[in-house]
Amino acid sequence: MKSVLARIIICRRGCRLRPTTAATTWSRHALVQVAAIAAAFCVSCSHSNKAAEEYPASEQKKVIQLSDEALKKAEIIIETAGPAVLKKTIKLNGKIGPDEDHTAQINPRFPGIVKAVAKRLGDEVKSGDTLAVIESNESLQPYEVKAQIDGTIIKKDIALGEFVDTSKTIFIVADLKTVWVDFSAYRNDADDLRVGQKVFIRTSESGDAIGSTISYISPVGAENTQTTLARVVVANPNGQLRPGLFVAGEVVLGEEPVPLAVKAHALQTIDEKPTVFVKNGKGFDEFVQIKAGIAAGEKYAADNSFRLKSEMTRPQPGEEE
């Protein structure tokens, strides 16, 4: 697996300045090279007299100041830099289906006329429950069609007075306490898939992820879509995974623990360099020269940091637009 660690090649300009007002200010850590992954390494400011001589004071003293109210209004989320597990993942689309290993198709034992229908689509049934009554064409005697497993009726194709024969499936009963999620993977992604890999499934963008693992990968591809099927068996005790619905999945191809990381969406590109805004005391000033790591436990802008970037690039009073 290729390394997923973000590495810093060189340092940038400037040094750390303490804010002189009570307003909340933000510093930025300028990073030179960051891998496009779920987290990234950051590096911290080193005070350097040489750097102070090389760059004008106007550049060094660029400060972003926000009141607590403005910070809250901008919905800037503060998180703490620290250890994390970097994941290399791919995203796939899938569809929920019944667990066919726990599904029963029910056909009439003898051809005949339907005299009674005892259960409806969606009913919960127990093994041995009567589903319908059919009068045999041969003996003219009624017989009961019974459920063969505990589960839910997911298909009903029978009506009172209808003639049915032994080739017709009149009920399908499935135990939905587990379901299958079948993902379609295009060739480039399918080559990286393996049985046993972790998968996180979401039924909606706001919903919690459901964890499972790949249990089966089809040895053949689908000719019409040029995709390969990867199947996940998922526990469904609350019935939230409904067969027929589409879901999104994230397959973990590899994991690597690192001592220090921040969220990828905390990064903003400024002067063509990836940048992280780091909290300093009561506020945040601008970090420009990068030599060491952001200290574990240091606070940084994790979400909506783009608003700080906008604030930083806004002309100040006396500056030219």
Buried (B, 14 or more C-beta within 10 A) or exposed (E): EEEBBBEBEEBBBBBBBEBEEEBBBBBBBBBBEBBEBBBBBBBBBBEBEEBBEEBEEEEBEBBBBBEEEBBEEBEBEEEEBBEBEBBBBBEBEBBBBBBEEBBBEBEBEBBBBBEBBBBEEEBEBEEEBBBBBBBBEEEEEEBBBBBBBBBBBBBBEBEEEBEBEEEEEBBBBBBBBBBBBBBBBBEEBBEBBEEEBBBBBBBEEEEEEBEBBBBEBBEEBEEEEEBBBBBBBBEBEEEEBEBEBEBBBBBBBEEBEBEBBBBBEBBBEBEEBBBBBBBBEEBBBBBBBBBEBBEEEBBBBBBBBBBBBEBBEEEEEEEEE
